[in-house]
Amino acid sequence: MVVITWGKWGGENIVALCDVNQHHLDVAKKKHPSANTYKDFREFYADDQDYDAVVVSTTEHTHAFATLPALKRRKHVYCEKPLTRDVHEARIITEAAAKAGVATQMGTQIHAGDNYRRVVELIQSGAIGQVSEVHVWVSRAWGVAG
């Protein structure tokens, strides 16, 4: 997790870094020596610092839990996907974001590229007929013990 405040000319100023992996935290700290560091995002939120935005890239099952405290503090949030684990968490985050009135974004990486946009255009134009069922899969086994 990275915490940002904006500089005079629109450049970001990293004011806090959070990672459970000490090695990753040490590497990031070398790049941003003035940033405070935390191994647990709950400890970061317990420190009442002045910051403008939060980048949430924690483990996937904690995204909603790391995003919600920022929204409750009316901080801008960029969160990696998936934003939530289920519909209930999505509704809580959606309501908190609307109430906070801040900029929020979920990372979708390549899904805004020309190839994906063209596929959307083809489907919406009816080029492949009416879509009645969609199957989606990924090459990862999230949460699967093995």
Residue pairs with C-beta under 8 A, 6 or more apart in sequence:
1 16
1 17
1 18
1 19
1 41
1 44
1 54
1 55
1 56
1 57
1 58
1 66
2 14
2 16
2 17
2 18
2 28
2 54
2 55
2 57
3 14
3 15
3 16
3 17
3 18
3 35
3 44
3 49
3 51
3 53
3 54
3 55
4 12
4 13
4 14
4 15
4 51
4 52
4 53
4 54
4 55
5 12
5 13
5 15
5 50
5 51
5 52
5 53
6 12
6 13
6 52
6 53
7 13
14 31
14 32
14 35
15 34
15 35
15 36
15 49
15 50
15 51
16 35
16 36
16 37
16 38
16 44
16 49
16 51
17 25
17 28
17 29
17 32
17 35
17 36
17 37
17 38
18 25
18 37
18 38
18 39
18 40
18 41
18 43
18 44
19 25
19 28
19 39
20 39
20 40
22 39
25 37
25 39
28 35
28 37
29 35
29 37
36 44
36 47
36 49
38 44
38 47
41 58
41 62
41 65
41 66
41 69
45 69
45 70
45 73
51 75
52 75
52 76
53 70
53 75
53 76
53 77
53 78
53 103
54 66
54 67
54 70
54 75
54 76
54 77
54 78
55 77
55 78
55 79
56 63
56 66
56 67
56 70
56 77
56 78
56 79
56 80
57 79
57 80
58 66
60 80
60 82
60 85
60 142
61 85
61 143
63 79
63 80
63 82
63 83
63 84
64 83
64 84
64 85
64 89
64 90
64 92
64 93
66 79
67 77
67 79
67 83
67 93
68 92
68 93
68 96
70 76
70 77
71 77
71 93
71 96
71 97
71 99
71 100
71 102
71 104
72 96
72 100
74 100
74 101
74 102
75 100
75 102
76 102
76 103
76 104
77 97
77 102
77 103
77 104
77 105
78 104
78 105
78 106
78 107
79 104
79 105
79 106
79 107
80 106
80 107
81 106
81 107
81 108
81 109
83 89
83 90
83 93
83 106
84 90
84 92
84 93
97 104
110 116
122 128
123 131
